[in-house]
Amino acid sequence: MALINFTLKHPDYITPWGEAAETSMDWFALTDGEYWLDVKKATLYEYTTEVLAGTHANSSHYVDFQIARLLEDLTRIFEAIAEPVPDAFYAIAQSHNYLYRFYEAAQSWFEHASQAPSADVDACYDSYDKAIEWIYSRTLTAAHLTYEPGISFFRNSNNIALVWNADHLTENNIPVWTAQNGEIEIEYQLFVHEIEDFGSRFFQAMDTQVQIAVEKNWGTTQINKQRLIQEQQDRKAAFQQKLSLLKREPFLRTDWHFINTQVTKMFS
């Protein structure tokens, strides 16, 4: 199975935006479906059977949302992913346990330092933010989900580590995600191939989706079919442009020495 997997709902089963007689349909809405990530040792964005108990009988185990949201959130961090992480930082980043111990230690430092009587809270936060920015800039978030898992991507030389945090519990202490916490390392070029493959499959599927939508009679639902066709082409071109960030020499130039200085200052 591919790294990134999805299914699209047929346009006949996608609920238009809006209420009653003022509904509309657009490209983003047509990407409604399910998605999940297969990282071999775990399936990300897969709900546990326990958390789905008591919901609608046809509830999917996977995230049910517009696939375009995943695409947008993922391509947003391509520039940061393309920049290799130095060995010393990669030693922390490639292990879930080490990575989140680092996060917790940085958070603990900030809470302690900012509560000191003479503390400059803004300066403390600035140090804290700079010490962890290299992590969250490489982390795929999902703010549209109630219990959003975090999936971070750290490139080092010819490899890339995927590290996830998905041990969320409901108020009744029911595990939300099957993946829990973990990490996996794969070749960077394989990762880029998987991303390219996802884009190819997604936009091929959307070609069909758009064609169905153009031929469909939407009744009173407002839809600009010419705009729909054009946005499909624009989105496809935009993805290819973002994809190129993963293939070329990295643009981003992080000041790792400065970050190391901040980290040393925090933990000395």
C-alpha positions, 0 to 999 in steps of 0.5 A: 500500500502507498504511504498516503491513501484516500478515497473520494466520495462520488459528487452525488453523495457530497453535501453542498455548502450552505443552507436550503436554497443558498447552497453552493459547490466548489473544487474544495468541497469535491475533495470530500472523502477519507484519508490515512497514512500507511507507515508499515508499522502503523496506520496514521489517521485511523480511529480505534474501534473503541472510540467509534463504538456508539457512533453511526454504524457506517462510521469509517475508521479513517479521517472523513474530511476534504482531502485538499486540506491534507494536501494543503497542510502537507505541502505547506511544510515541504520547504522545511522538510527539504532542509536536512537536520544536522546529525546532533539534532537528528539524534533527538528527532528520529526517536519519538521518546527523545523528541518529546522529552526534548519538547517537555524539557523546553516547556518546563524551562519556559514555565520555570523561567517565565515565572521568575520574579525578574523574568522578561516573559517575552524574551523567555518565550522568544528563546523557547520558540526559537529552540523548538521552531525547527520541530514544529516547522516540520510537523504536519498538524490537523487543526480540523480534527478534535484530537489532532495527531502530530506527524513530523518529518526530519531529513538527514543525509539520504534518509528521513524520519517520520515521527508521530504523536497520536496517543490521545485519549477522550475524556473517558480515557478511550484511545482515539488513534490506533497508531499511538506514538512511534517513528520510522526511517525511510530513504528520502528519495522513496519519500519524495516518490511517495509524495509524487505518487500521491499527487498523481493519484489524487489529481487523476481522481480529481480529473474524474471528479470534476468531469462528473461535477461539470456534467451533473445537474446541480439544480438550485445549487450554485456552481461555476463549472468553468471556474471548477475546471480552471481551479483543477489545473491551477491546483495541479500546477501549484502542487508540482511547484511545491513538489519541486521544493523536495527535489532541488537544493534546499532554499531554507538555511536554518541557523543551527548554531544559533538554535544550539546556542539557545538550547545550551542556554536553556539547559545549562 
